[in-house]
Amino acid sequence: MQCPHCGFEIGDVDEIFGAQDVRLKCLTDAAGVLKRKERVAARKMLGEFQRKFPQLFCAVYFGTFKELPSLRQFGFWLLNRGAFEDVEVSRPNEAGVLLSVDVSGKSAGITFGYALQPFLDDEGTFKALSAAHPFFLQGQWLRATGIVVGRISRSLASQARRAKRVPEAFESVPQPAGEGADKILERIRANHRSSQSRSQV
Amino acid sequence: MRRIAAWGAILALTVQTGPGEDLPPLPVWSPSDFEKVEKGEIIPGHDFFGIFGTNSGGKPPDLLEEKLPEPLPGESESVEFSTEISRAHLILYFKGIPTDVDGEPVHLIDPQDLLAQQEFRDRQSFLKYHAGESNIDLFVYLFDARQELPEDITIESVYRDLYSQRGPVAVVFYYLGMPERAQLVLSGAIRAVASEDEQSRALRASVQEAFEKSDPAYQLDNFLVELSIRLYWIEREMAGLHQPKAADGTAGAVAKTNVKGGDKTWGLVQAAAMWIGILLGAGGICWLVHYLVARRLRYVFPEVETGPLLGAPHAAGVGAVVSFSSAQIPPSQQRDQVPDYLQRM
């Protein structure tokens, strides 16, 4: 399935990171930046997130990537291919929030499942990352994680309350019946090709 | 005569001899005197200690040759003082609170003149001083050691009749020479602050202090000083912990207390501490309630109808990325706004 705008598909990142599912836990410290106590505290924090939001889960990945083309691509791939062992099956990956941190590349990103698409946006997630920016700079990973998770939790709690009151505000206009994603994609591509040919003329 | 001269020489030497001086040789018995000493004709020291003459056989003379006069009939029986207080004195004791020429109340009531005038003035002066320094006036009724009051007159009834409208007072019945019989009653306002135990402790300590002296007047001195100290501490409790208030119906209203500067500060500190404690307690309770509520809170998202997201199983949303490579540049300028995957690899 390709993006109608750019033609991106999961296969592109599978070529980089692998097409097999990856088994991991909610807290993965592949970079080894957390101390034992910090890992315990981080797990407790993520557990609290799950307790607060019975449908969602939050995962944190600390890694060191030598030549990572894009942290967004990695987050996208991990949330699609990751099999989180310590997450109940009732919480699918589409309801997950992933904080991925490239310790050597000094960048952090948030990726969230499409079930959260109505409730989270880039602006909200960037604010959460910005709040933790000083601690990322100082290498206080646990504290930075705490701030990101706290901000995301507050934002989600607020959206959950609002969604309960006015669920219509979060509903997007449904596509015409019978028109599937493939058809939409074909239509967009066709338009795209026709505009190109027009410009060449 | 020679013996006197010899003893005189010894005495003179004892007095005049100083350190470093050469001592003259000691006197020696002449052979004739020594012989008399051995025979017992001369007794050494007889001239100095000769009140028991050798002729009397060494027995002390009968110095009290005059015999004591014969006791008069009836005098040999022991004198028993009356334990009753005369009616005239009772009236003087309890007709009201006596005042002096200036109209000031007399704090030491002694119509029987059990104390000498100077003793009375000293103790009265002390009680007056105490009244000036303390808010609790101290009134002391003096009785003789074994005197008994009529049954209808008790310290409580005296307090009720004479002092209940007066404010914080301490009334004492003191039996001169028998401090252990002393009785103490405090006004209602004081009783509200000082427990029964504390009151009895104060009285016991005062009695114990009185027993430090043997003279009855000095015993009274010690008793009053100790009681005054104890009343001072009770007064501090009154001023610091509670504002004076009517403790019971019989005690009546209590005169307002002029709390001194130090006590006011202490009171303010205590009030501030109390309010801080209350605020902290309330804050703690609020926090606990919030914590418990927050722990129970669950956020469940309702089902909302959204359009298809290209049929992707997961992770349709792609969130933000921030770089933290530079501490000089704000996060907003380190935001990679263009998704990288738009640039095809």
Interface residues (C-beta under 8 A of the other chain):
Chain A: M1 Q2 C3 P4 H5 C6 G7 F8 I10 D12 V13 I16 R51 K52 F53 P54 Q55 L56 P69 S70 L71 R72 Q73 G75 F76 L79 N80 P92 N93 E94 G96 K106 S107 A108 G109 I110 T111 F112 G113 Y114 L116 Q117 P118 F119 L120 D122 E123 T125 F126 L129 S130 H133 F136 L137 L156 A157 Q159 A160 R161 A163 K164 P167 F170 E171 S172 V173 P174 Q175 G180 A181 I184 L185
Chain B: L297 R298 Y299 V300 F301 P302 E303 V304 E305 T306 G307 P308 L309 L310 G311 A312 P313 H314 A315 A316 G317 V318 G319 A320 V321 V322 S323 F324 S325 A327 P331 S332 Q334 R335 D336 P339 D340 Y341 L342 R344 M345
